[in-house]
Amino acid sequence: DSCEGSEAPEMKDAILKEFSGHLIAIARRHAGYQTLWDISCDLNDTMLLRTLM
């Protein structure tokens, strides 16, 4: 697997951040605050959560 080794966590984070952008935009338009919270927690990004709220 190409995801083995020390690069796997960084690769996973990059993929999550890339695809979560679209979900964040939709959740903001529809006041999906629980979804915004969940995405921010999944990404372990409190600054993102502060920015969105």
C-alpha positions as CSV (number, residue, x, y, z in Angstrom):
1,D,0.0,0.0,0.0
2,S,1.2,3.5,-0.7
3,C,-0.5,4.7,2.5
4,E,1.8,2.8,4.8
5,G,4.5,4.4,6.8
6,S,4.8,7.8,8.4
7,E,3.1,9.6,5.5
8,A,-0.2,8.0,6.1
9,P,-1.5,10.4,8.8
10,E,-0.5,13.5,6.7
11,M,-2.0,12.0,3.6
12,K,-5.3,11.2,5.4
13,D,-5.5,14.7,6.8
14,A,-4.9,16.3,3.4
15,I,-7.6,14.2,1.8
16,L,-10.1,14.9,4.7
17,K,-9.4,18.7,4.4
18,E,-9.8,18.6,0.6
19,F,-13.1,16.8,0.6
20,S,-14.5,18.5,3.7
21,G,-14.4,21.9,2.0
22,H,-17.5,21.1,-0.1
23,L,-19.4,19.7,3.0
24,I,-18.5,22.8,5.0
25,A,-19.9,25.1,2.3
26,I,-23.2,23.1,2.2
27,A,-23.5,22.9,6.0
28,R,-23.0,26.7,6.3
29,R,-25.7,27.4,3.7
30,H,-28.2,25.2,5.5
31,A,-27.2,26.1,9.1
32,G,-25.9,22.6,9.7
33,Y,-24.0,23.5,12.8
34,Q,-23.8,19.9,14.1
35,T,-22.2,18.9,10.7
36,L,-19.7,21.8,11.0
37,W,-18.9,20.7,14.5
38,D,-18.4,17.1,13.5
39,I,-16.2,18.0,10.5
40,S,-14.0,20.3,12.7
41,C,-13.7,17.6,15.3
42,D,-12.8,14.9,12.7
43,L,-10.1,17.2,11.4
44,N,-9.0,18.1,14.9
45,D,-9.1,21.8,13.8
46,T,-10.4,24.2,16.4
47,M,-9.4,27.2,14.4
48,L,-11.6,26.1,11.5
49,L,-14.5,25.8,13.9
50,R,-13.9,29.3,15.3
51,T,-13.8,30.7,11.8
52,L,-17.0,28.9,10.7
53,M,-19.0,29.9,13.8
